Amino acid sequence: MTSFAAIKKQLRIPVIGAPLFIVSNPKLVIAQCKAGVVGSFPALNARPQEMLDAWLTEIKEELDRHNQANPDNPAAPYAVNQIVHRSNDRLMQDMETCVKHEVPITICSLGAREEIYEAVHSYGGVALHDVINNTFAKKAVAKGADGLIPVATGAGGHAGVISPFALIHEIREWFDGAIALSGSISTGDAVLAAQAMGADFGYIGSAFIATDEANAEEGYKNAIVENGASDIVYTNLFTGVHGNYLRPSIEAAGLDPDNLPESDPSQMNFGSGGNTDAKAWKDIWGCGQGIGAIKSRGSTQAFVDTLVAQYEAAKKRIGV
Protein backbone atom coordinates (compact mmCIF):
# COMPACT_ATOMS: atom_id res chain seq x y z
CA MET A 1 0.00 0.00 0.00
CA THR A 2 1.22 3.50 -0.84
CA SER A 3 2.23 5.59 2.17
CA PHE A 4 2.17 9.35 2.58
CA ALA A 5 5.78 9.18 3.78
CA ALA A 6 6.73 7.64 0.43
CA ILE A 7 4.66 10.22 -1.45
CA LYS A 8 6.37 13.05 0.40
CA LYS A 9 9.78 11.80 -0.73
CA GLN A 10 8.65 12.09 -4.36
CA LEU A 11 7.92 15.83 -4.04
CA ARG A 12 10.19 18.85 -4.51
CA ILE A 13 8.18 20.63 -1.84
CA PRO A 14 5.46 19.11 0.42
CA VAL A 15 2.51 20.51 -1.53
CA ILE A 16 -0.72 19.04 -2.84
CA GLY A 17 -2.52 21.00 -5.53
CA ALA A 18 -6.17 21.22 -4.52
CA PRO A 19 -8.83 19.96 -6.96
CA LEU A 20 -10.51 22.99 -8.53
CA PHE A 21 -14.01 22.63 -9.95
CA ILE A 22 -13.99 23.40 -13.71
CA VAL A 23 -10.43 24.78 -13.47
CA SER A 24 -8.44 21.55 -12.92
CA ASN A 25 -7.92 19.45 -16.04
CA PRO A 26 -5.32 16.96 -17.30
CA LYS A 27 -3.09 19.75 -18.61
CA LEU A 28 -2.86 21.38 -15.17
CA VAL A 29 -2.52 18.08 -13.29
CA ILE A 30 0.29 16.92 -15.57
CA ALA A 31 2.10 20.24 -15.19
CA GLN A 32 1.78 20.10 -11.40
CA CYS A 33 3.11 16.55 -11.20
CA LYS A 34 6.01 17.29 -13.56
CA ALA A 35 6.86 20.36 -11.46
CA GLY A 36 7.13 18.18 -8.37
CA VAL A 37 3.86 18.60 -6.45
CA VAL A 38 0.77 16.40 -6.28
CA GLY A 39 -1.69 17.42 -8.99
CA SER A 40 -5.40 16.74 -8.63
CA PHE A 41 -8.79 17.27 -10.24
CA PRO A 42 -12.43 16.63 -9.32
CA ALA A 43 -13.84 13.57 -11.07
CA LEU A 44 -16.90 15.67 -11.90
CA ASN A 45 -14.76 17.91 -14.12
CA ALA A 46 -14.65 15.10 -16.68
CA ARG A 47 -17.94 15.39 -18.54
CA PRO A 48 -19.64 13.22 -19.67
CA GLN A 49 -18.74 10.50 -17.18
CA GLU A 50 -17.06 8.41 -19.87
CA MET A 51 -14.49 11.19 -20.27
CA LEU A 52 -12.98 10.32 -16.88
CA ASP A 53 -11.41 7.17 -18.32
CA ALA A 54 -9.82 9.20 -21.12
CA TRP A 55 -8.51 11.83 -18.69
CA LEU A 56 -6.89 9.24 -16.43
CA THR A 57 -5.35 7.48 -19.41
CA GLU A 58 -3.91 10.76 -20.67
CA ILE A 59 -2.44 11.66 -17.26
CA LYS A 60 -0.90 8.26 -16.68
CA GLU A 61 0.60 7.96 -20.16
CA GLU A 62 2.10 11.46 -20.12
CA LEU A 63 3.59 11.01 -16.65
CA ASP A 64 4.99 7.62 -17.69
CA ARG A 65 6.65 9.24 -20.72
CA HIS A 66 8.08 11.95 -18.49
CA ASN A 67 9.46 9.41 -16.02
CA GLN A 68 11.09 7.33 -18.74
CA ALA A 69 12.76 10.43 -20.17
CA ASN A 70 13.70 11.82 -16.74
CA PRO A 71 14.63 8.89 -14.47
CA ASP A 72 16.46 11.24 -12.09
CA ASN A 73 13.52 13.67 -11.92
CA PRO A 74 10.31 11.60 -11.85
CA ALA A 75 6.89 13.21 -11.65
CA ALA A 76 4.90 13.43 -8.44
CA PRO A 77 1.79 11.23 -8.04
CA TYR A 78 -1.67 12.54 -8.88
CA ALA A 79 -5.02 12.56 -7.07
CA VAL A 80 -8.70 12.50 -7.95
CA ASN A 81 -11.36 14.23 -5.86
CA GLN A 82 -14.69 12.50 -5.24
CA ILE A 83 -17.75 14.41 -3.98
CA VAL A 84 -19.23 11.88 -1.56
CA HIS A 85 -22.64 13.47 -1.32
CA ARG A 86 -26.08 12.17 -2.22
CA SER A 87 -26.38 14.79 -4.97
CA ASN A 88 -23.52 13.12 -6.88
CA ASP A 89 -25.33 10.45 -8.88
CA ARG A 90 -22.19 9.30 -10.72
CA LEU A 91 -20.02 8.64 -7.67
CA MET A 92 -19.95 4.85 -7.94
CA GLN A 93 -19.27 4.94 -11.69
CA ASP A 94 -16.41 7.34 -11.09
CA MET A 95 -15.02 5.12 -8.35
CA GLU A 96 -15.10 2.09 -10.64
CA THR A 97 -13.09 4.03 -13.21
CA CYS A 98 -10.60 5.17 -10.60
CA VAL A 99 -10.16 1.65 -9.24
CA LYS A 100 -9.53 0.45 -12.81
CA HIS A 101 -6.73 3.01 -13.16
CA GLU A 102 -5.48 2.53 -9.59
CA VAL A 103 -5.47 6.24 -8.83
CA PRO A 104 -2.69 6.77 -6.24
CA ILE A 105 -4.50 9.30 -4.05
CA THR A 106 -8.23 9.86 -3.61
CA ILE A 107 -9.52 13.07 -2.02
CA CYS A 108 -13.01 12.74 -0.52
CA SER A 109 -15.27 15.71 0.13
CA LEU A 110 -18.69 16.30 1.66
CA GLY A 111 -19.28 12.90 3.16
CA ALA A 112 -17.40 9.86 4.49
CA ARG A 113 -18.35 6.37 3.33
CA GLU A 114 -16.57 3.15 4.27
CA GLU A 115 -17.13 1.55 0.87
CA ILE A 116 -15.29 4.40 -0.87
CA TYR A 117 -12.22 3.98 1.34
CA GLU A 118 -12.38 0.21 0.93
CA ALA A 119 -12.38 0.60 -2.85
CA VAL A 120 -9.30 2.82 -2.68
CA HIS A 121 -7.51 0.41 -0.36
CA SER A 122 -8.35 -2.59 -2.58
CA TYR A 123 -5.49 -1.74 -4.96
CA GLY A 124 -3.16 -0.07 -2.45
CA GLY A 125 -4.23 3.55 -2.87
CA VAL A 126 -4.60 6.09 -0.07
CA ALA A 127 -7.47 8.40 0.78
CA LEU A 128 -7.50 11.93 2.16
CA HIS A 129 -10.69 13.48 3.48
CA ASP A 130 -11.29 17.21 3.78
CA VAL A 131 -12.91 18.42 7.01
CA ILE A 132 -13.81 21.76 8.57
CA ASN A 133 -13.76 20.73 12.22
CA ASN A 134 -12.51 18.09 14.65
CA THR A 135 -15.85 16.26 14.80
CA PHE A 136 -15.88 15.59 11.06
CA ALA A 137 -12.20 14.62 11.23
CA LYS A 138 -12.93 11.87 13.75
CA LYS A 139 -15.84 10.57 11.69
CA ALA A 140 -13.73 10.38 8.54
CA VAL A 141 -10.89 8.50 10.22
CA ALA A 142 -13.33 6.14 11.94
CA LYS A 143 -14.75 5.20 8.54
CA GLY A 144 -11.34 4.56 6.98
CA ALA A 145 -9.68 7.76 5.80
CA ASP A 146 -5.87 7.51 5.79
CA GLY A 147 -5.23 11.25 6.05
CA LEU A 148 -7.03 14.52 6.60
CA ILE A 149 -7.27 17.91 4.91
CA PRO A 150 -8.28 20.43 7.59
CA VAL A 151 -9.96 23.22 5.62
CA ALA A 152 -9.35 26.26 7.79
CA THR A 153 -10.71 29.77 7.56
CA GLY A 154 -9.72 31.62 4.41
CA ALA A 155 -9.60 28.59 2.12
CA GLY A 156 -11.00 28.93 -1.38
CA GLY A 157 -14.35 27.43 -2.33
CA HIS A 158 -16.16 25.45 0.38
CA ALA A 159 -14.35 26.32 3.61
CA GLY A 160 -14.62 26.35 7.37
CA VAL A 161 -14.21 29.20 9.86
CA ILE A 162 -11.76 27.74 12.38
CA SER A 163 -8.22 29.09 12.71
CA PRO A 164 -5.58 26.71 11.33
CA PHE A 165 -3.72 26.93 14.66
CA ALA A 166 -6.75 25.67 16.57
CA LEU A 167 -7.82 23.11 13.98
CA ILE A 168 -4.42 21.47 13.56
CA HIS A 169 -3.87 21.40 17.33
CA GLU A 170 -7.18 19.68 18.06
CA ILE A 171 -6.66 17.06 15.35
CA ARG A 172 -3.05 16.35 16.32
CA GLU A 173 -4.13 15.61 19.89
CA TRP A 174 -5.46 12.25 18.68
CA PHE A 175 -4.41 11.74 15.03
CA ASP A 176 -0.86 10.91 13.93
CA GLY A 177 -1.62 10.29 10.25
CA ALA A 178 -1.03 12.55 7.27
CA ILE A 179 -2.40 16.09 7.35
CA ALA A 180 -2.54 18.53 4.44
CA LEU A 181 -3.50 22.00 5.66
CA SER A 182 -5.81 24.09 3.51
CA GLY A 183 -6.44 27.79 3.94
CA SER A 184 -4.67 30.84 2.47
CA ILE A 185 -1.51 28.95 1.53
CA SER A 186 0.10 30.44 -1.56
CA THR A 187 3.80 30.84 -0.69
CA GLY A 188 6.66 28.60 0.30
CA ASP A 189 6.82 30.40 3.64
CA ALA A 190 3.23 29.38 4.34
CA VAL A 191 4.01 25.75 3.48
CA LEU A 192 6.82 25.75 6.06
CA ALA A 193 4.50 27.42 8.59
CA ALA A 194 1.92 24.68 8.01
CA GLN A 195 4.57 22.08 8.81
CA ALA A 196 5.58 23.98 11.95
CA MET A 197 1.97 23.75 13.11
CA GLY A 198 1.94 19.99 12.64
CA ALA A 199 0.84 19.47 9.03
CA ASP A 200 2.73 17.25 6.60
CA PHE A 201 1.70 19.11 3.45
CA GLY A 202 0.47 22.48 2.33
CA TYR A 203 -2.74 22.30 0.26
CA ILE A 204 -2.75 25.00 -2.45
CA GLY A 205 -5.66 25.82 -4.73
CA SER A 206 -6.37 29.44 -5.63
CA ALA A 207 -2.82 30.30 -6.66
CA PHE A 208 -2.91 27.65 -9.40
CA ILE A 209 -5.91 29.33 -11.03
CA ALA A 210 -3.58 32.05 -12.33
CA THR A 211 -1.31 29.55 -14.11
CA ASP A 212 -1.17 29.12 -17.87
CA GLU A 213 -2.41 25.52 -17.72
CA ALA A 214 -5.51 26.19 -15.64
CA ASN A 215 -8.90 25.96 -17.36
CA ALA A 216 -10.06 29.39 -16.23
CA GLU A 217 -11.11 32.39 -18.25
CA GLU A 218 -8.81 35.37 -18.55
CA GLY A 219 -10.91 37.53 -16.23
CA TYR A 220 -10.72 34.91 -13.49
CA LYS A 221 -6.94 34.58 -13.79
CA ASN A 222 -6.46 38.34 -13.78
CA ALA A 223 -8.72 38.69 -10.73
CA ILE A 224 -6.46 36.33 -8.77
CA VAL A 225 -3.55 38.69 -9.41
CA GLU A 226 -5.44 41.95 -8.94
CA ASN A 227 -7.34 41.21 -5.72
CA GLY A 228 -6.53 40.37 -2.10
CA ALA A 229 -7.96 38.98 1.13
CA SER A 230 -10.46 41.82 1.59
CA ASP A 231 -12.02 40.93 -1.78
CA ILE A 232 -13.16 37.49 -0.61
CA VAL A 233 -16.79 36.95 0.41
CA TYR A 234 -17.97 34.03 2.57
CA THR A 235 -21.51 32.85 1.76
CA ASN A 236 -23.66 29.75 1.27
CA LEU A 237 -25.89 31.37 -1.35
CA PHE A 238 -24.47 29.73 -4.43
CA THR A 239 -24.29 26.03 -3.50
CA GLY A 240 -25.99 25.68 -0.13
CA VAL A 241 -22.61 25.18 1.59
CA HIS A 242 -20.59 28.11 2.91
CA GLY A 243 -17.61 29.01 0.78
CA ASN A 244 -15.29 31.84 -0.24
CA TYR A 245 -15.74 33.69 -3.52
CA LEU A 246 -14.27 36.67 -5.33
CA ARG A 247 -16.20 39.88 -4.74
CA PRO A 248 -15.82 41.17 -8.35
CA SER A 249 -17.53 38.06 -9.76
CA ILE A 250 -20.47 38.49 -7.36
CA GLU A 251 -20.82 42.13 -8.37
CA ALA A 252 -20.63 41.20 -12.05
CA ALA A 253 -23.62 38.91 -11.49
CA GLY A 254 -25.62 41.93 -10.32
CA LEU A 255 -25.55 41.01 -6.64
CA ASP A 256 -24.50 43.02 -3.60
CA PRO A 257 -21.69 41.08 -1.86
CA ASP A 258 -22.46 42.85 1.42
CA ASN A 259 -26.15 41.91 1.41
CA LEU A 260 -26.42 38.33 0.21
CA PRO A 261 -29.33 36.22 1.44
CA GLU A 262 -28.84 32.85 3.13
CA SER A 263 -29.45 29.78 0.99
CA ASP A 264 -31.37 26.62 1.83
CA PRO A 265 -28.72 23.96 2.65
CA SER A 266 -31.12 21.21 1.59
CA GLN A 267 -30.89 22.52 -1.97
CA MET A 268 -27.17 21.79 -2.33
CA ASN A 269 -25.90 21.90 -5.90
CA PHE A 270 -22.25 21.14 -6.64
CA GLY A 271 -22.54 20.96 -10.39
CA SER A 272 -23.20 23.79 -12.82
CA GLY A 273 -25.87 25.59 -10.86
CA GLY A 274 -26.61 27.15 -7.55
CA ASN A 275 -29.38 28.91 -5.67
CA THR A 276 -29.38 31.94 -7.97
CA ASP A 277 -29.31 32.50 -11.74
CA ALA A 278 -25.55 33.01 -11.45
CA LYS A 279 -23.77 29.68 -11.72
CA ALA A 280 -21.40 28.71 -8.95
CA TRP A 281 -17.78 28.25 -10.07
CA LYS A 282 -18.54 29.33 -13.65
CA ASP A 283 -19.92 32.83 -13.00
CA ILE A 284 -19.17 33.09 -9.29
CA TRP A 285 -15.46 32.45 -8.86
CA GLY A 286 -14.27 30.45 -5.86
CA CYS A 287 -11.14 31.85 -4.27
CA GLY A 288 -9.21 31.92 -0.99
CA GLN A 289 -7.79 34.75 1.05
CA GLY A 290 -4.18 33.95 0.18
CA ILE A 291 -4.28 35.54 -3.28
CA GLY A 292 -2.72 38.77 -2.06
CA ALA A 293 0.63 37.03 -2.46
CA ILE A 294 0.02 36.26 -6.15
CA LYS A 295 1.47 39.18 -8.11
CA SER A 296 1.72 37.77 -11.63
CA ARG A 297 0.56 35.06 -13.99
CA GLY A 298 2.75 32.36 -15.50
CA SER A 299 3.35 28.66 -15.92
CA THR A 300 2.76 26.04 -13.27
CA GLN A 301 6.45 25.17 -13.41
CA ALA A 302 7.42 28.78 -12.71
CA PHE A 303 5.00 29.02 -9.79
CA VAL A 304 6.29 25.81 -8.20
CA ASP A 305 9.88 26.99 -8.73
CA THR A 306 8.97 30.15 -6.81
CA LEU A 307 7.36 28.11 -4.03
CA VAL A 308 10.49 26.00 -3.67
CA ALA A 309 12.76 29.07 -3.58
CA GLN A 310 10.56 30.71 -0.93
CA TYR A 311 10.43 27.50 1.10
CA GLU A 312 14.20 27.06 1.12
CA ALA A 313 14.75 30.74 1.96
CA ALA A 314 12.29 30.50 4.85
CA LYS A 315 14.11 27.45 6.25
CA LYS A 316 17.43 29.30 6.13
CA ARG A 317 15.87 32.33 7.76
CA ILE A 318 14.84 30.36 10.83
CA GLY A 319 17.82 28.04 10.80
CA VAL A 320 16.07 24.80 9.85
BAVEXVEX-788820 format. One record per residue: x, y, z of N, C-alpha, C, O, CB in turn. Coordinates in steps of 0.2 Angstrom, whole numbers, plus 5000, padded with zeros to 4 digits. Glycine has a CB too. Layout:
<recs>
XYZXYZXYZXYZXYZ...
</recs>
This chain:
<recs>
500449945000500050005000500450065000500950075004499550005006500350114996500650174996500650215003500150205006500350224990501150245005501150285011501250355009501550375004501650255016501050405014501150475013501850495014502150545011500650515018502250455018502950465019503350455012503750495010503250415024503150405009503450385002503250444997503650464993503250315000502650464997502350514993502750574994502950614989501650524994502850595000503250655002503950654999504150714997503250665010504250594999504950594996504950604989505550624986505250524998504350604985504350604978504250684976504250694970503850564975504150724981504050794980504650844981505050834985503450814984504650894977505150944977505050984984505451014987505150994971504350994985504151034991503551004993503150974989504051114989503350995000502750965002502150995001501851025005502850945010501950994995501351034992500850984988501050944984501451094988500250994990499650954986499251014983499051054986499250904990499251004976498751054972498051034973497850974972498951054965497651084976496951064977496551054971496751084966496651124982496051014971495651004965495151064964494851084969495250934966495151094959494751154957494251144952494351114947495251214955493651154955493051134950493051174944493151234944492351144954493051144938493051174931493751184930494051174924492651234931494151214934494851244933495351184932495751194927495051284938495351134936495851084935495651034930495151014929495851044942496151024926496050974920496750934919497250954923495951014913496750894914497350854913498050894912498550884915497350804908497950944908498550994907498851024913499451024914498251044902498351044918498651074924498951014929499451024932498051114928498550964929498750904934499450884931499950874935498250854934499550874925500150854922500750904924501250884926500150834915500650964923501051014924501251014931501851024933500851084922500751014936500951004943501350954945501850954948500251004947501250894942501650834944502350834941502750814945501250774941502350864935503050864932503450924936504050914936502950894925503150974939503451024943503650994950504051034953503051084943503450944952503650914958503150924964503350914970504250944960502450934962501950934968501450884966501350874960501751004969501050864970500450824969499950864965499750924967500150794975499750844959499250874955498550834956498550774957499350874948497950874956497350844957496750874953496850934951497150844964496250834952495650864949495050834951495050774953495750864941494450864951493850834953493650784948493650804942493250884955493350734950493150684945492550714941492450704935492850614948492150754944491650784941491850834935491350854931491150824946492450854935492650904929492650864923492650894917493350924931492750794923492750764917492050744915491650704918493150694918491750784909491050774907491050764900491350794896490650834909490650714898490250664902490650614906491250614905489750624897490350574910490650524914491250484911491750474913490150484918491050464904491550424901492150464899492650424898491250404894492150524900492850564899493350554904493950564903492650634898493050534910493550524916494050464914494650474915493150504922493850414910494350364908494850394904495450374904493950304905494650434899495150464894495650514898496250514896494750504889495350554903495750594907496350554910496950574910495350634911496150504914496650464918497150434913497750424915496250414922496950404908497350374903497850434901498450414900496950344897497650484899498050544897498650564902499250564901497650604895498350564908498850584914499350534915499950544915498450604920499150474915499650414917500150414911500750404912499250354918499850414905500350404899500850454899501450444897499950394893500650524900501050574899501650574905502150594904500750644899501350554911501850554917502350494916502950504918501450544923502150444913502550384912503050404907503650384907502150324909502850444901503350464896503850514900504450504898503050504891503650554904504050604908504550564912505150574912503650654912504350514915504750474920505350434916505850424918504350424924505150404910505550374906506150414904506750394903505250334901505950474902506450524899506850564905507350584903506050574895506550564911506850594916506950554922506650564928506550664918507350494922507350444928507650484934507450454940507850394926508050534934508250564940507850624942507950654947508950594938507250634938506850684940506050664939505750694935506950754937505850614942505250584941504650634943504750674948505150514944504050624940503450664942503250644948503250584951502950664936502850694952502450674958501850634956501650634950502350744962501550604961500950564960500350614959500450674961500850514965499850594957499250634956498650604960498650554963499050634948498150644960497550634965496850654961496850694957497550674971496350614963495650634960495250644966495250604971495450574956494850694966494350714971493650684969493450694964494350794971493350654974492750634974492250664979492350674985492650554975491650694976491150724980490750674983490350644979490750774976490850654989490450594992489850624995489750625001490850564998489350644991488750674993488150644989488250634983488750754993487550644992487050614989486850644982486450614978486450614993487050704981486850744975487250724969487150734964486950814976487850684971488250664966488050594963488250544966489050654968487650594958487350524956487850484951487650434949486750544952488450504950488950464946489550444951490050424948489250514941489450454957490050434962490250364961490850354960489850444969489850314961490050244960490350234953490850194953489450204962490150264948490450254942491150284941491550254939489950284936491150344944491850374945492350334949492950324947491750444947492050304954492550264958492750194954493350174955492150244965492350164951492450104947493050124942493550084941491850084943492950184939493550204934494150214937494650204935493250264930494150244943494750264947495050204950495650194950494650304953494650154952494950084954495350054948495850024949494450044957494950054942495250024936495950054935496450024933494850044930496050124936496650154934497150154940497750184940496550224932496950134946497350134952497550204954498150214954497850084951497150244954497350314956497650314962497450294967496650364956498250344963498750344969498350374975498450344980499350374968498050434974497850474980497050494978496950514973498250534981496650474983495950494982495750544987495950534993495450434982495450604985495250654990494550654990494150674985495550724988494250644996493550644997493250705001493650735005493350585002492750724998492450795001491650785002491350744998492550844996491450815007490750815008490350755010489850735007490350855003490650715014490450645016490950595016491450595013489850625011490850555021491350495022490950435022490450425026491750505029491250385018490850325017491350265017491850275013490450325010491250215021491750165021491950125015492450105013491550115026491350115011491450085004491950114999492250084995490850065001491950185000492450224996493150214998493550204994492250304996493250215004493950205007494150135005494750125003493950215014493650085006493850015005494050004997494449964996493249975007493750044993493850034986494550064984494950034980493350074982494750114987495450144987495950094989496450084986495450214990495850064995496250024998496349954994496849924995496150015005495849944990495849874987496449864982496649814981495249864983496749924980497349914975497949954978498449954975497149954969497849974985498450004988498550074988499050104989499049974985497950104986497950184986497850214993497650174997497450204981497850274993497750305000497250364999497150394993498450345003496850375004496350425004496450485009496550465015495650385005496350545007496250605011495550625011495150615006496750655008495350655017494750675017494750755020495050765025494250635022494350795016494450865019493850875024493250855023494350915013494050915029493550925035493650995037494151035036493750875041493151025040493151095043493151095050493251155053492551135040493151045054493151045061493350975064493450925060492451065064493550975070493750905073493250855073493450795073494050925080492650865074492150815074492150785067492050715067491450845075492150815062492150785055492750745054492750695051492050835050493350775057493950735056493950665059494150615056494550775059493650665065493550595069493150555065493250495065493350605076492550575062492150535058492450505052492350445051491550575056492850545049493150525043493650465044493750415041493550585039494050475049494650435051494250365053494550315052495050455057493750375057493350315060493150265054493050205055492850335064492950305048492650265043493250245038493050205033492150305039493850265039494350235035494850285031495250255028494050195030494750345032495250395029495950385032496050375038494950465030496450385027497150385029497450445031497850445035497550355023497150505029497450565030496850615030496350605028497950585025497050675032496550735033496750795030497350815029496350745040496250835027496450905025495950945029495450965027496250905017496250975034495951025038495851095034496351125032496251045045495251105032495051165028494951225033494351235035494451155023495451265034495351315039495051385036494951385030496051335042494951435040494651495038495151525032495751515033494651545044494851555027495151585022495351545016495651565011495851615025495151475016495251435011494751455005494251475006495151365013494951434999494551454993493951404992494051344995494951454987493451424989492851374988492551354995492551395000493051314985492251294996491951275002492451275007493051245007491651205001492351315013492851325018492551325025491951345026493351385017492951315030492751325037492951395040493151435036493051265041492851395046492951465049493451455055493551505059492251495052493751405056494151395062494851405060495151395055494151315065495251445065495951455064496351395062496251345065496251495070496851395058497251345057497651315063497751265064497751355051497851365067498151355073497751305078497951255080498351415077497151325079496651285083496451225080496451175083496051325084496351225073496151165070496651105070496551045071495951175063497251125068497851075068497951055075498050995076498451115065497951095080498151075087497651025089497850975092498151135091496951035088496450985090496550925087496450865090495751015089496650925080496750855077497350825079497350755080496750875069497850855080498550825082498550795089498950755090499050875081498050815093497950785099497850715099497950675104497450825103497550685094497350615093497550585087497550525086496550615094497750625082497850595075498550605073498850655073497350625070498950545072499650555070499750535062500250525060500050505074499150535058499250515051499350585047499550635050498650485049499350575041499550635036499050685037498450675037499550605029499250755037498850805037499050855031499650875031498850845044498650885027498750935022498350995024497750995023498650905015498651045026498351105028498051145023498451165018498751145033497451165023497151205018496951275021496551275026496551175014497051335017496851395020497351445019497751455023496651385027497251485013497751545012498451535011498851575013497651595018498651475009499251455008499451465000499151434996499451375010499951514999500151524992500851544991501051564986499651584990501251534997501951544997502351485000502051455004502151615000502951484998503351435001503451445009503451395013504051434998503451505011503451525018502851495022502951465027503451605019502251495019501651475022501651395022501451365027501051495018501951365017502051295017502451275023502351225027502351265011503051305025503451295030503051305037503151265042504151335030502651355037502351375043501751325044501651305050501951445042501451295039501051235040501351175043501051145048500651215033501951165041502351105044502551125051502451075056502951095040502651185053502851205060502251195064502351175070503051275060501651205062501051195066500851115067500451105071500451225062501151075062501051005063500750975057500650915057500550995069500651005051500450975045501050945042501650965043500151035041500950895037501450865033501450905026502050905023501250795032500950925024500950965017500551025018500051035022500550915012500651075013500251125012499851115006500051075001500751195010499251135006498651125001498551184998498251225001498051085005498751194991498651254988498151244982498251204978499351274985497751294982497251294976497251354972497351354966496551284979496951414975496851474972497451504968497351524962496651534977498051494970498651524967498751484960498951514955499251514971498551424959498551384953498051414948498151394942498551314954497551444950497051474945497451524940497251524934496551504948497951554942498251604938498751574934499151614930498551654943498851514934499351484929499151474922498551474921499651414932499651464918499451464911499051394909498651394905500151454907499151344913498851284911498151274914497751234912499251224914497951314919497251314922496751324917496751374913497251364928496151294917495651304913495151354916494551344919495251234912495351414916495051474919495051534914495551544910495351494926494551564914494451624909494951674911495151684917493751654908495151724906495651774907495451814913495851834917495751814901494851834914494551884919494751854926494851884930493851894918494551784926494651754933495451754935495651764940494451674932495851734930496551734931496851804933497251814938496951704925496651854929496851924931496551944938496951974942496551974926495951924940495651934946496051914952496151944957494951914947496351854951496851824956497451864958497651874963497051754954497651894952498251934953498052004956498452034959498651944946497552034954497352104955496952114962496952164964496852124950496752054965496352064971496752034977497252004977495752034971496452044983496752024990496251994994495651984993497152074993496451985001496051955006495451995007494851955008496451945012495452055007494852095008494352095002493752115003495052165009494452054997494052054991493751984991493451964986494452064985493751944996493451874997492851885001492851915007493951825000492351854999491651855002491451785004491451735000491151884997491251775010491051705013490351705013489951745016491351695020490051655009489251645009489051575007489451535004489051695004488451555009488251495006487751495001487351454999487951455012487651554998487151574993487151534987486651504984487151644991487751514985487851494978487751414977487651384972488451514975487951374983487951304983487551274988487351214988488551274982487351314993487051284999487551275005487351265011486651224998488251275003488751265008489151325008489351355003489151205006489351345014489751415015490451405011490751355012489851425022490651455007491251455004491451525003491151575004491151414997492051535000492451594999492451614991492651564987493151605002492251674989492151684982492451754981492451804986491451684980492651774975492951834973492351894973491851884969493351834967492451944976491951994976491752024969491252034968492252054981492252034965492152064958491652014954491252044950492752074954491751954955491251904951490551914954490051904950491551834952490451924960489851924963489451994961488951994959489851924971489852044961489652114958489452104951488952134949490152164959489852074947489752064940489052024938488752034933490352024936488851984943488251954943487651994945487051964945488251884947487752054946487252104948487052094956486452114957486652094944487452064960487252054967487652104971488252124969487351984969487452114977487752154982488152104987487852074991487352204986488852104986489252054991489152074998489252025002489952064989488952135000488852145007488152135010487952145016488952215008487652115005486952105007486752035003486152045000486552165006487051985004486851925001486351885006486551875012487451874999485851855003485351815007485651745009486151725006484751805004485451715014485651645016485251595011484751615009485451635023485651545009485351495005485051435009485251425015485851465000484651395006484351335009484851275008484951255003483651315006485151255014485651205013485451135010485851095008485951185020484751125011484451065008484451065000484351014997483751055011484651124997484651134990485351134987485451174983484251194988485751094990486451094988486551074981486151034978486851044992486951114978487051094971487851114969488051164970486651144966488251054968488951064967489151054959489751054958489251004971488651054955488751054948488851124945489251164947488251014945488351134940488451194936487951244938487951304935488351184929487651234944487151284946487151304953487751284956486451254945486751344955486751364962486051384964485551364961487251414963486051424969485351454972485151514969484751554971485351454979485551544964485351604960485451584953485651534951485851664962485251634948485351634941486151624940486351594935485051684937486551654944487251654943487551584945487351554950487651704947487951554940488151484941488851484946489251524944488251454935488751444951489351444955489951414951489851364947489151394961490551434953491151414950491251444943491751464941491251344949490751444939490751474932490751544932491151584929490251444927490151574935490051644935490351674942490651734942489351664934490251634947490451654954491151624955491151564956489951644959491651654955492351624956492551614963492651654967492851674952492651544964492951524971493651554971494051554967492851454971493851574978494451594979494651604986494151614990494551664975495251594988495451604995495751664997495951704992495951544997495851675003496151745005496951755004497151805005496051755013497251695002497951705001498151734994498751734993498251635001497751754990497951784984498251844984498551864979497251794979498351884989498651944990499451934988499751984986498651974996499651874989500351854988500551844980501051834978500551794992499951834976500051814969500051884965499551914965499451774967500651894963500751964959500851964952500852014948501451994962500851894949500951894942500651824940500551774944501651904940500551824933500351754930500951724927501451754926499751774925500851654926501451624923501251544922500751524924502051634926501751514921501751434920501651404927501951434932502251404916501451344927501451304934502151294936502251294942501051244933502551274931503251264933503551324936503951314941503651244927503451384934503751444936503451454943503851474948503651504932502851444944502551454951502851404956503051424962501751444951502951344954503151294959503951314960504151304966503151224956504251334955504951354956505051414962505451414966505351374950504551454961504551514966504351484973504651504978504051564964503951444973503751414980504351374983504451384989503151354979504751344979505251304982505851354984506151344989505551254976505951404980506451454982506251494989506651504993506551514977505551504989505351544995505351495001505551515007504551564994505251435000505251375005505951375008506051375014504951315003506451365004507151355006507451425009507751415014507551345000507251475007507451545010507151545017507451575021507251605006506551525018506151525024506551485029506651495035505451515024506751425027507151375031507751405033507951405039507251315028508151435029508751465031508651525036509051535040509151495024508151565035507951625039507851605046508051635051507351655036507551545047507451525054507951465056507951445062506751495055508451455052508951405054508751335054509051295058509251425061508351315050508051245049508551205044508451145043507351235047
</recs>
